[in-house]
């Protein structure tokens, strides 16, 4: 059996392979970054607080200066959490049936960790393909992780086995043939992450995997084919996705179906709170520049960005979509910034439903995609759901819409 210790090992290997989590090195990295950040931010903050003590706008100054030590404390908390995870769970193994993982194939394997994992209600796996993108130069050089593809799956306690004090958790993902290979030159990486809520410290482990086109790759296993299979999940898994999506489905007879997508504020209030805090800090920066002789154009530019932030928050807080099926077709009602609109689509105009990733957000090294579902009709694409937090939610909703559309078209054909 081949053994891989982590990110740097992308060697092509045949047959089963074992990968080890990077929790120890990740904890060390968090500590290094947190200590360097705090060593710089705290002396600067103390000096700034002394300087701001006698000034009339000291509140704004304190907000601007104090945010850096606060970020430092958050970094220390992350480092402590990562250390506790490493001490509690140790080195976790991922054993795959074959490595490198073939594009256009189903990756199968087992996560092997401490027996306490069997106590988790569910274990959430996330497989992501990302690219490291570097922009700027010199001191302005920065690197971010761009999400290219992802999928998730949940494992219930019934599927977790315990042998000799070790929890064995199955994991399986089908990877589209058209996705990109792992490549150090193009900086494309594939990562598998496992998370579980437990009493005390939650479990988290991450593995970097080599993914290639091999003789085992099947060109027919495309993104579209995989999405279609996702729509046929068992009812119990669909119920879990439905609960997480916080979308309301109202059924009225054979023809009637109403899909209500609440505002992001109603589905994910934490997102609005985070954006609100960021907007408040940015507003403090704008006030500081305007009152301390900064060039007018800089104050104007930063002020315009503040307006965009507030518009984004307003959009998340007010955008609501209700889609209703009738025997005649589709009625889409949208409320956005308290402006209401209605669009009616005849049954014969509908050419299909689709989902797409519209963006992603990051938290440390973690990436999270956001998805929309739309209907194609008469050459137009009409949005039916927005800011869905997982691809599973988007595929599930698309499947619900397609299933009901098929029933209506079948009923219409019988009548004619």
N, C-alpha and C positions, 0 to 999 in steps of 0.2 A: 504494500500500500504506500502510495506517495504521501509525503508530509509537506505542508505549506505552513509557514509560520506567520504569514501576513501579507502586507501590501506589496512588498518589493518582489515577491516570487510570482512571476507570470510565466514561468517555464511551461512549455507544452508537455503534458504527461498523459499516458494512456492508463485507463482503468481507474479504480477507486482512488480517492484522495482524501486526506484529512487536513482541515484548516483550523487554525487556532485563533481565538478572539484576540483583539488588540487592546483589551481593557487596561492592562498594566502600563503599556506605553502611552495609551491615551491619558491615563491619570497623571503620568509624569509630564506629559505635554501641557495639560491644563494647569498644573502647578507652576511650571516654568513661565507660562504666559501670564498667569495671575500675579506671580511675585514681581515680574518685571513691570507690569502695568501699575501695580500698587506702589512700587518703589519710585515710580516717576510721578504718578498722579497725586499722592498724598502730600509730598513737600510743596508741589505747585499749588495745591488747594489751600494749604495752611497759609502760604505767603499771600495768596489771593484774598483769603478771608480777612487777613490783617489789613490789607490795602483797602478793602471794601467797607471796613467798619464805620468810617465817618462819612460815607457818601450817601446822597439822597436816593440813588437808585440801587442801593445795596441788595435789595431783594432779587432783582434781575441778575446781578453779579453772582450772588450766592447760588442761584439756580444753575447758572452756566458753569460755575467753577465746581459746584458740589456734585454735578452729574458724573464726573470722572471717578471720584472715589466710590460713588454708589455702584458704578459699573464694575469697579475693582472688587467690591464686596460680593457682587453677584458672581464674578469669576472665581473667587475663593470658594463660594458655596458650591459651584459646579465642580471644582477640583476636589472638595471634600466628598461630595456625592460619588464622583467617579472612583475615589479611593475606597470608600465604603463598599461600593459594588464589587470592586476587585477583591477586597478582603473577604467579602461574604460568599461570592460565587466562584472565585478563583479563575482558573484557565478553562474556558468552555471550548468544546470541540464541535466542528461541523464536518460530518463524514458524508461525502458525495459518492454516488455510484460511479460517476465518471468525471474526469477532469482532463483537459479543459472542458467547460460546459459548452455545448454546441448550440449556436443560434439555430432557430427552427427546430427545437427539440424540447422535451420536457425534462427539466432538471429535478432529480429526486435525491433525497438524502435524509440525514438525521442530525438533529442537534442534541448533543450529549452534555448535560450539565448536572448540577447538584439536585438531589431528590426533592428539595423544597419547591422546585418548579412545578411539581405535580399539584401543588396547592393553588396555583393560579387559576382564575376563572377561564381565562383564555390566554394563549400566547399569540401575539401579533407579529407576523413576518412581513417585511417590506423589501422587495428587490428593486434596485434603482440603477439606471445607467446615467452617468453624469460626465460632463467634460469640464476640466479646469480651464477657465478663460482668464487671461492676463491682459490688463489694459493699462495705459499710461506708461510712463518711463521715469527713471530716477526715483526721487522721493515720492512722486505721485503714482508709482507703480503699485497696482493692487491685483489680487487674484480672487476670483469667485468661482463657485461651483454651479454650473448650469445643468438643470435637470432635463434629460432627453427622453427618458421613458421610465415608468415605474408600474408596479403592480403590488397588491397586498393579498394576504390570506390569513385566516384565523384558524387556530387549532384548539379544539375544545378539550377539556380534561379527559374525556372518554378515550381520546386518541393518544394520550400520554402514558407511556409504560415506565415502570420503575424496576430496575434490576441492580442488585448489589449497591443500593443507595444512590444510584445514578438515574436521573430522568432521561428518557429517550423520546424525543419529539420528532415526528415525521414532518418533512417540509417538501413542497412540490410546487414548481412554477413552470409554465410553458412560456418560452421566450420567442418573440417574433423573429422570423428569418431576416427581415429587412433592417433590423437594428444594427448598431455599430459594434465592431469588435473591440476588446480591450487593446489599448495601444498606448505605449509610453510617448510616442512622438506626437500623436493627436491629443494625448492626455485624456483619453476616454477610460473611465473606470466603471466597474460593476461592483456594487456593494449589496450584501445581504445583511439586514438588521433584524434582530429579534428583541421584542419588548414584552414584559409581563408585569402586571400589578401584583405586588405581594405585600404582606404586612412588614412594616419597617422600610427597608431599602428596596426599591423596585429593581427588577432585573432588566439588563440591557446588554446586548453583545453585538458586535459588528465584525463582518468578514469581507475581505476583498477577494473577488473571484476572477479567474481568467476565463474569458468568454471568447470563443472563436467560431468561424465557419469551418466545419470539419466534414468528414465523410458521413457523419451521422445527421447532418443538417438536412431538414426537409423544407424545400422552398414553398410548399403549400401551407405551412404553418405561419400565416401572415397575421398581422395585427387584427385585421377584420375577422379572420377565422377564430382567433382566440377570444375576441370580444363576444362573438356569437355564442361560444361555449360558456362564457361567463354568465350570459343571460339565462342559462339553463341550470343554474345552481339549485340545490335542494331547497325545499320550502323553509326549513329551519335556518339555513344560512341567509336566505332572502329576508327573513324576518329580522335578523340581526342587522343587516345592511339598512333596511327600512327604518329601524329604530335609530341608528346612528345618523342617518341623513336628515331626520326631523322634517320630513316632507309628508304632507297629509294626502291620503288617497281616499276619495269619497266615491263609492260606487252606487249608482242608481239604476237598477234594472240591467238589462242586457246591453243597452246602447249607451247608458250614461256613465261617464267616468270623469271625475274632476281631480286634477293634480294641483295642489296648492304648495308653492315654494315660498316660505316666509322670508323676511329680510335676514341679512347676515347677522344683524343685531339679535334677532330671535333665535338663530341657529348656533351662532358662535360669538357670544358677547365678549369673550376674552380678546378676540381680534379687534373689536371696536375700542376696548380699553387700551390695548397696546398702541393702536394708532393715535388715540387721544393723547396719551402720555407723550408720544413722539411729537405730535403737533404742538403741544404746550411748550416743550423744550425748544422747538424750532421758533415758536412765536417769541420766546424770551430772547433768542439770538437776534431776531429781527429788531426787537425793541432796543436791545443793547447797541446794535450797529447804528440805528437811527438816532440814538441819544449820545453817541460817543464819536461823532464826526466821521463815520465811515463814508466812503463815496456813495453818492445818491443812487447810482446805477446798481451797486451791490445790495443796498437796502431794498430797492425795487425788485431785483431778481429774487432775493430770498423771500420777499413778501409774496411774490407770485407763486413760488413753490408752496408757501403756507396756504394760499388760496386753493391750490390743487390738492393738498392734503385734506383740507376741510371739505372740499367737494367729494373726495373719495370716501371720507367718513360719512358724509351726508348720503352718498349713493348706497353704501352698505346698510345704513340705518333706515332707508326709505324704500328701496327697491323690492317689490313683491310681485310675483307672477302667478296667475291662476289660469290653468288650461282645462277647458271643458270639452269633452267629446259629446257629440249628439249624433243622431242618425244622419244628419246632413253634412257633418264635417267637424271642424275644430274651431273653438272660440278662445282666443288668447287675450286675457286682460292683464295689463301691466300698470302698476303704480310706481312712479319714479319721481322723487322730489315733489311728491303730492300731486303730480300731474298724471291723470289716468288716460289710458288709451285702450282701444279694443280692436283686434284684428280677427276677421273671420276667414277661414280657409275651407273651401269646399273639399269634400272627400276625394273627388277625382283630381284635384290639384296637387295632392300630397304625393311626393315622389320618394320619400324616405325620411328616417330619423337618424341622427348621428350625434356622437359626442366628441369632444376635443379638449385637450389641455390648453388653458388660456394663460397660464402663468404659474409661477412657483414662488414660495417663500422659504427662507432658510433660518435655522436656529443652530448656530455653531456649524458642525459638519453635516447636520441633518437637513434634508431638502423635503419639501412637501408640495405636491402639485395641486392645482385648482382646476376644476373641470366645468364645462357647460354642456347642456343637451339642447339640441335644436331640431327643427323640422324643416325640410326642404320642400318648397312649393312654388311652382311657377318661376323658377330661377332665383327665388329669394330664400334666404335662411332666416328663420324666425326663432329667437331664443325662447326656450321653454323652462330652463333651469340654469342657475348661475352659481358660481363659487361652491361647487360640490367638493368636499374635502378628499375624496378618494376616487380612483378609477372604478372601483367596484360599485360605488354609488351611481356613477354615471352610466355604467353598463347595465346595472339593474333597472334604472329608470328608463333607459332606452328600450330595454326588453319589455317592460310593462306597457309602454306606449305602442311598441310594434305589435305586441300581442292583441291589444284592444283594437288597434287599427285593422289588423287581419280579420278579427271577428266582424267588424262593421262592413268591410268590403265584401266579405263572404255573404253576410246578410243582405247587402244591397244587390249582389249578383243573383241570389235566390229570388228576390222580389222581382227583378227585371226578367 
